[in-house]
C-alpha cells in the first residue's frame, strides 16, 4: 500500500493511492496515520479493506507528511562514497543524531534557508518507519519484522551550524522545514529488498546525487538492531538512514549551497518523488 496524508498543514487527513493511481479517502476508516495507527495493527486492517468502496478524492490536493512521526533518529556517514567526499573516516559504529518531529514538512512544501545561513545543503535519504516496538533486539534478523514501511526523506542540513559552531550536529539539522517527508509511506511488503533502491537528487535540474542503498555501510536491519540497544523504538518512529555522495559539502569551492529560488527534486525507486522551492526564513 501507498499511504499518505492530504490537506492543509496541520489539517491533513489519511488517504491511499490505489493500484490505478487514484487517491482514495481513508478518513472514514482511520483517524490518522501515526504511531497509534501502526501499533494497533492499522496496516493489517487496511490490507483487508475493499479499496474500490472508498471515496475518490480530487487530484491537486496538497500532500503532507505521510505520517505523524514520533522521534526521528538519523544515521550519519552511512555511505562510503559520502564519507570519502567529506574527508571523514568510515565509522566503526553508526553515527547517530536526532531531528525534532517539528522539522517535518510535506514533500513539496518550501524549504527555508535559516537566517544567517550560507551553507544549507541537500541530502536524499531512505526513511525507515517503525511499526512494532523494538527494544534490545537479539539480532539484525529480528529487525525487519519491526519495520512498517519506507519513505523518501530529505535530510536538509546547515553545514556551518552542524560542523563549525561547536557542540553536536543537531544545531545544523533541526532548523524549520529541514525534513521534507513523503509523499507516501510504502508498506514493507511492497519493498522486498531495502538494500537495492536507487536514490537520486537534482538542484535546478542538474543531477547532484545518484546512489543506491546497497552501498550503505550499515544496512537497515543492522541499524534497527543497533539502535534498539540504546533506545526503545516505538511505532511511528522514523529512521533517516544516511545519504550517498553528491552533497554540496563534498564539492569543490565555491561549494554550491542552496539559495532562495533554487528548486530541489529527489526520488527513490518505488517511494515517489519530492520537489521543493527554496525560500528564506
C-alpha positions as CSV (number, residue, x, y, z in Angstrom):
1,X,0.0,0.0,0.0
2,X,0.9,3.6,-0.6
3,X,-0.4,5.6,2.4
4,X,-0.4,9.3,2.5
5,X,-2.0,12.4,4.2
6,X,-3.5,15.2,2.2
7,X,-4.8,18.7,3.1
8,X,-3.7,22.0,4.6
9,X,-0.7,21.9,7.0
10,X,-1.9,20.6,10.4
11,X,-5.2,19.5,9.0
12,X,-4.1,16.6,6.9
13,X,-6.4,13.5,6.5
14,X,-5.4,10.0,5.7
15,X,-5.6,8.6,2.2
16,X,-4.1,5.9,-0.1
17,X,-3.1,5.6,-3.7
18,X,-4.8,2.6,-5.3
19,X,-3.3,0.4,-7.9
20,X,-4.8,2.6,-10.7
21,X,-3.2,5.7,-9.2
22,X,-6.4,7.2,-7.8
23,X,-6.4,8.9,-4.5
24,X,-8.8,7.3,-2.0
25,X,-10.1,8.8,1.2
26,X,-9.3,6.9,4.4
27,X,-10.9,9.5,6.7
28,X,-13.9,7.3,7.4
29,X,-11.7,4.3,8.2
30,X,-8.8,5.5,10.4
31,X,-8.3,8.7,12.4
32,X,-4.8,9.4,11.2
33,X,-1.6,7.8,10.2
34,X,0.6,7.8,13.3
35,X,2.1,5.6,16.0
36,X,-1.3,4.6,17.4
37,X,-2.4,3.5,13.9
38,X,0.7,1.4,13.5
39,X,0.7,0.0,17.0
40,X,-3.0,-1.0,16.7
41,X,-2.5,-3.1,13.6
42,X,-3.7,-0.4,11.2
43,X,-1.8,-1.7,8.2
44,X,-3.1,-5.2,8.6
45,X,-6.7,-3.8,8.9
46,X,-6.3,-1.8,5.7
47,X,-4.9,-4.8,3.9
48,X,-8.3,-6.4,4.1
49,X,-10.2,-3.3,3.0
50,X,-12.3,-3.1,-0.1
51,X,-10.4,-0.2,-1.7
52,X,-12.9,0.1,-4.5
53,X,-15.6,1.1,-1.9
54,X,-13.6,4.1,-0.7
55,X,-14.4,7.6,-1.9
56,X,-12.2,9.0,-4.6
57,X,-10.5,12.3,-3.7
58,X,-9.8,15.0,-6.3
59,X,-6.3,15.4,-7.6
60,X,-4.3,18.6,-6.8
61,X,-4.7,18.4,-3.0
62,X,-1.6,19.3,-1.0
63,X,0.3,16.2,0.1
64,X,1.6,16.4,3.6
65,X,3.9,14.1,5.5
66,X,2.6,10.6,5.2
67,X,2.8,10.0,9.0
68,X,2.8,12.0,12.2
69,X,6.2,10.8,13.4
70,X,7.4,10.1,16.8
71,X,11.1,10.6,17.3
72,X,13.4,10.9,14.2
73,X,16.7,9.2,14.5
74,X,19.3,9.9,11.8
75,X,22.4,8.0,10.8
76,X,25.4,10.0,9.6
77,X,28.2,9.0,7.2
78,X,26.4,5.8,6.2
79,X,27.6,5.6,2.6
80,X,31.2,5.0,1.9
81,X,31.3,7.5,-1.0
82,X,29.7,10.2,1.1
83,X,32.2,9.7,3.9
84,X,35.1,9.9,1.4
85,X,33.8,13.1,-0.3
86,X,33.6,14.9,3.1
87,X,37.0,13.6,4.2
88,X,35.6,11.6,7.1
89,X,36.7,8.0,8.0
90,X,34.2,5.1,7.6
91,X,32.6,4.9,11.0
92,X,33.2,1.7,13.1
93,X,29.7,2.1,14.5
94,X,26.7,4.1,13.3
95,X,26.9,7.8,13.8
96,X,23.6,8.8,15.5
97,X,21.9,12.2,15.8
98,X,18.3,13.3,16.2
99,X,15.8,15.5,14.4
100,X,12.8,17.0,16.1
101,X,9.4,16.0,14.6
102,X,8.6,19.6,14.0
103,X,11.2,19.8,11.3
104,X,8.9,17.5,9.1
105,X,7.0,19.1,6.3
106,X,5.3,17.8,3.2
107,X,7.3,16.5,0.2
108,X,6.6,19.6,-1.9
109,X,6.5,22.2,0.8
110,X,9.1,25.0,0.7
111,X,12.5,24.5,2.4
112,X,13.6,27.7,4.2
113,X,17.3,28.8,4.4
114,X,17.8,29.8,8.0
115,X,18.6,33.4,8.9
116,X,22.4,33.9,8.7
117,X,22.9,30.7,6.8
118,X,25.4,30.4,3.9
119,X,25.8,26.6,3.9
120,X,22.4,25.0,3.6
121,X,22.8,21.6,2.0
122,X,20.7,18.7,0.5
123,X,20.7,15.0,1.4
124,X,18.4,12.4,-0.2
125,X,17.7,9.5,2.2
126,X,15.7,6.4,2.7
127,X,13.5,6.7,5.8
128,X,12.5,3.6,7.8
129,X,9.2,3.7,9.6
130,X,9.0,1.6,12.8
131,X,5.7,-0.5,13.1
132,X,6.4,-2.6,16.2
133,X,8.3,-1.8,19.4
134,X,12.0,-2.7,19.2
135,X,13.8,-3.0,22.4
136,X,17.1,-4.9,22.9
137,X,16.6,-6.9,19.7
138,X,18.8,-10.0,19.8
139,X,20.0,-9.8,16.2
140,X,19.6,-8.0,12.9
141,X,17.5,-10.9,11.7
142,X,14.7,-9.7,14.0
143,X,14.8,-6.1,12.9
144,X,13.0,-6.1,9.6
145,X,9.9,-7.6,11.4
146,X,9.7,-4.3,13.3
147,X,9.6,-2.2,10.1
148,X,6.2,-1.0,8.9
149,X,7.4,0.6,5.7
150,X,9.6,3.0,4.0
151,X,9.5,6.6,2.7
152,X,11.6,9.2,0.9
153,X,13.2,11.7,3.3
154,X,15.2,14.9,2.6
155,X,17.7,15.5,5.5
156,X,18.4,19.2,4.9
157,X,21.5,20.3,6.7
158,X,23.2,23.6,7.6
159,X,26.9,22.8,7.5
160,X,28.3,25.8,9.3
161,X,25.8,25.2,12.2
162,X,26.5,21.5,12.1
163,X,30.3,21.4,11.9
164,X,31.7,24.9,12.7
165,X,29.7,26.2,15.6
166,X,30.8,23.7,18.3
167,X,28.7,21.1,20.1
168,X,26.6,18.5,18.4
169,X,25.3,18.1,14.9
170,X,21.8,18.8,16.0
171,X,22.1,22.6,15.5
172,X,22.6,22.1,11.8
173,X,19.8,19.5,11.4
174,X,16.8,21.0,13.3
175,X,16.0,24.2,11.5
176,X,12.4,24.7,10.5
177,X,11.4,22.8,7.3
178,X,14.6,20.7,7.4
179,X,12.9,17.3,6.9
180,X,10.5,17.1,3.9
181,X,9.0,13.6,4.1
182,X,6.9,11.5,1.7
183,X,4.9,11.6,-0.5
184,X,4.0,8.0,0.6
185,X,4.5,5.5,3.4
186,X,5.1,2.4,1.3
187,X,4.3,-0.7,3.4
188,X,7.2,-3.1,3.9
189,X,5.5,-5.9,1.8
190,X,6.0,-3.8,-1.3
191,X,9.7,-3.2,-0.7
192,X,11.2,-6.7,-0.8
193,X,14.8,-5.5,-0.6
194,X,15.5,-2.2,1.1
195,X,19.2,-2.7,0.2
196,X,18.6,-2.3,-3.5
197,X,16.9,1.1,-4.0
198,X,18.2,3.8,-6.2
199,X,18.3,7.4,-4.7
200,X,18.6,10.5,-6.9
201,X,18.6,14.3,-6.3
202,X,18.7,17.3,-8.7
203,X,19.2,21.0,-8.0
204,X,17.8,23.3,-10.6
205,X,17.6,20.4,-13.0
206,X,21.3,19.4,-12.6
207,X,21.9,15.9,-11.2
208,X,23.7,16.0,-7.9
209,X,23.2,12.6,-6.2
210,X,22.8,9.2,-7.8
211,X,23.3,6.3,-5.4
212,X,21.9,3.0,-4.2
213,X,21.1,1.7,-0.8
214,X,23.2,-1.4,-1.4
215,X,26.2,0.9,-0.7
216,X,25.2,1.6,2.9
217,X,27.9,1.0,5.5
218,X,25.3,-0.3,7.9
219,X,22.1,-1.8,6.3
220,X,18.6,-1.2,7.5
221,X,18.4,-4.4,9.6
222,X,21.7,-3.7,11.3
223,X,20.7,-0.1,12.0
224,X,17.4,-1.1,13.6
225,X,19.1,-3.8,15.7
226,X,21.9,-1.4,16.8
227,X,19.5,1.5,17.8
228,X,17.4,-0.9,19.9
229,X,20.4,-1.4,22.2
230,X,20.4,2.3,23.1
231,X,16.8,3.4,22.9
232,X,13.4,2.0,22.5
233,X,12.0,2.3,19.0
234,X,8.2,2.7,19.1
235,X,5.6,2.5,16.3
236,X,5.7,5.8,14.4
237,X,9.4,6.4,15.0
238,X,11.4,7.2,11.8
239,X,15.0,6.5,11.0
240,X,16.8,8.5,8.3
241,X,19.4,6.1,7.1
242,X,22.1,8.4,5.5
243,X,22.9,9.9,2.1
244,X,25.1,8.9,-0.8
245,X,27.8,11.2,-2.3
246,X,27.0,14.4,-4.1
247,X,26.2,16.8,-1.4
248,X,27.3,20.5,-1.7
249,X,29.8,20.0,1.2
250,X,31.7,17.4,-0.8
251,X,32.1,19.6,-3.9
252,X,35.0,22.0,-4.8
253,X,35.0,25.6,-3.8
254,X,32.9,27.6,-4.2
255,X,30.5,25.0,-2.9
256,X,27.0,25.3,-4.4
257,X,25.0,25.6,-1.3
258,X,21.3,26.2,-1.6
259,X,19.9,29.8,-2.0
260,X,16.4,31.2,-2.1
261,X,14.9,30.4,-5.5
262,X,16.6,27.1,-6.0
263,X,14.5,24.1,-6.8
264,X,15.4,20.7,-5.4
265,X,13.9,17.4,-6.7
266,X,14.6,14.0,-5.3
267,X,13.3,10.4,-5.6
268,X,13.8,6.9,-4.5
269,X,12.8,3.8,-6.6
270,X,9.2,2.9,-5.8
271,X,8.9,5.5,-3.0
272,X,7.9,8.6,-5.0
273,X,9.3,12.0,-5.7
274,X,9.6,15.3,-4.0
275,X,10.0,18.9,-5.3
276,X,10.8,21.9,-3.1
277,X,11.4,25.5,-3.9
278,X,13.9,27.1,-1.5
279,X,12.8,30.2,0.4
280,X,14.3,32.4,3.0
281,X,13.4,32.2,6.7
